[in-house]
């Protein structure tokens, strides 16, 4: 689920966004919301203003790919964690972040 609120982290700027991953079962009843619970909270290591993290989300097993429609990064290699580039010279190029959960 994409968090619709602007990012509260002043280092990231407005509309950097973050995503909450929920798990549950929607049985169609009026109280179905109570059956869902937050499993994880994800945010890009190099989040910046207007990146729009969560613009697209794909899930397969324990792997989640989260798109950032307006990510400005010029990085062309895959990195892990905080090593993500701070080079924002490719205006609105877009980006994808891969998160893996479990073992």
Phi, psi and omega in degrees: 000128177280131178283117185286347182281147174300152181298132180276351181277109185296340178287339184264333179088166181296145177063018172291321176069168173208166183234143173249130178262126184247153174228146179167198183217118178265103182269006178087355181280165181296333182260023183300329180302326181294344182275354183258144177219149180289131179254330182200160177230122182238147180210144179294141179296332181244040183302137178223165180304136175066016178296330179063045176303135180097007180296331174218143180222134175231139181231132175218111182060238181260017181245133179235130175248125183242124180274151174232094189309319186248022177303132184264003185297141178261010183293137180241007179241164178267130177234169182237128175073218187289358181283001181300142184293144174262006180286108181253041184273355180253082187307122177054034179293330182091161180199168178224140180240131182251127178238136178236134184242156178085199184272000000 
